[in-house]
Amino acid sequence: MIAQVQSWGTNGALISDEATMGGPGTLNGGTPAKDTDGDGIPDEAEKHLGTNPNIDDSMKLHSSGYTYLEVWANSLVPSTYH
């Protein structure tokens, strides 16, 4: 299923049951990014966004009209798909 999602849908399969896709797959573990205030945005990203990593301010509105959490989450996705 992970391979299907990573293909941006180009494999052409509908995911209605993960069992038909061979199960959910395996993600490699890692170390979570530090999030001092626990607001869901890593401290390094907060510094880049201009928010305070010590204050839970992820739901504060950015000048775009989105919350800072949405702005950060959207930054994780490429602006163009291949």
N, C-alpha and C positions, 0 to 999 in steps of 0.2 A: 504494500500500500504506500509506503514511503516513496518508492521509486515512481509510482503513478503520480503522486503529488509533486515530486521534484521535476516531473516531465512537463509541468504547467498544463496538463491535460492533453498533451500531444499524443499520448498512447491511445487515446480515444475510448477508454473504458469508463463506464459509470460505476461509482463506488456505492453499492447499495448494501453490501455485506462484506466486511473485511476478510471473512473466511474464504470468499471466492477469489480474493486477491493474494492468497497465501499468508494471511495473517497480517498483523499491523507492522511487522518488521522490527528491526532492532536499531535503537539509537545509541551512538557511542556516548558514554558518560562524559562529564566534564565538570569543571569548577564553575559554579554560578558566579556571575559578576556581583561585586559588592553593591548593596543597596541599603545604605545606612538608615534611611527613613522608612523603608519597607513600602514605598508607594508604587513599586513595579517598574520604575525606571532606574537602571544602574547609575551609580554615582558619576562615572565618567561621561555618560550620555547627558546627565543633568547639567554638568559643567558646560558641555557643548551647547545645550539648549538655553542656558542662562537661568535655570531654576536652581533652587537650593537643595543639595543632597541631604541636608539635615532636617528639612521640613517636608511633610507629606503634601506636596503641591501639584501632583500629577493631574488632578482634575481641574486645575486653574486653566482658563481659556488663553490660548495662544492668539496672536494677532490674526491668524488665519481663520479663526472661528472654531478650530478644533481644540480639544484638550491637549495638554502637553503629552499625556500618555498616548493619544492618537497620533500626534506628530512624530513621536519617537517610534511607535510601532510601524507607522507608514515608512519611516526611513530605513527599515529593515528589508523592505521589498524593493527590488529593482524598478526604476521608473519605466523601463521598457522590457518587454518579454521577447524571448528569442523564438 
